[in-house]
């Protein structure tokens, strides 16, 4: 039986988790066991631990029918915010294989805010091989204004690649190349 949208965890808890800072709380990256990202998010919310789990729609065909599934944008990873005790509680859920420390907290938050903006605008995103270098651009016009990433030029369309350096993963979204400028 198909799940209703209400059965999926929220993308973030609390909703503004990327906006507020609390002394003593750090961002952590949970490297989850296989296909356990959403279950971890549900348990973190029950324990009142803030998290960010970017989800996306994935279209596929099954039994001749088009179907849509809600899947984590970064398979095998979830981001949570808390103390070292919260880290311990996340590990004890049974859904986490390892917890990665984040060396640059501000950079991670900047990168996650960009991913969040793309999700909030309901942009069609797709996983993309990790991109660290390339022509960095900033979107200066349109709904994606303010996003920064690497531009990939193609024959028919251009894509903006958004990366999360800590986990070495990227996602791509289509963009109008006329709406970007190089970042110096």
Residue, then its C-alpha position, 0 to 999 in steps of 0.5 A: x500500500x502506498x504511503x501518504x505524504x504525512x508518513x514521511x519525516x519533515x525535511x528539517x526539525x525544527x523548521x528553522x534549524x539552519x537559522x538559529x545558533x545555540x551555544x554548545x550545539x554543533x552540526x554533525x553528519x550521520x552516515x546511516x546504515x543502508x536506507x535508514x535516513x528517514x527512520x533516523x529523522x523520525x527518531x531524532x525528532x522524537x528526541x527533540x534533536x534538530x536535523x536537516x534531511x533533504x528529500x527529493x521526488x524520484x520518478x520511476x516506472x513499476x508494473x507499467x505505471x509511473x510512480x513517485x517516491x520520496x528519497x533522501x537527496x544524499x543517500x546514506x547521510x543525514x545532518x543533525x545539530x546538537x551536543x556531544x550527548x545528542x551525538x551519542x543518542x543518535x548513535x544509539x538509535x541503531x540507524x547510524x553507522x558512523x558520525x562525522x565531525x564537521x570541521x567548518x560549521x559555517x561552510x556546512x550551514x551555508x551549503x545546506x541553506x542553498x540545498x534548502x532554498x532549491x527544495x523550497x522552490x520545488x526545483x527539480x534536482x538530481x544527484x550529480x558527481x561531486x564537483x569541487x572546482x570549476x567556474x563558480x557562479x552566483x545566481x543574480x536573477x530569478x527564483x534561485x537568486x543568491x545561490x552559488x555553485x559551479x555552472x555546467x554548460x550543455x547544448x540545450x540547457x545549463x545546470x547549477x551544481x550545488x555541493x556539500x563539501x563535508x560529504x563530497x556530494x553534489x546535486x544539479x538543477x537546471x538554470x538559465x545561464x543568463x541569470x548568473x555571474x562569475x564569483x571572484 
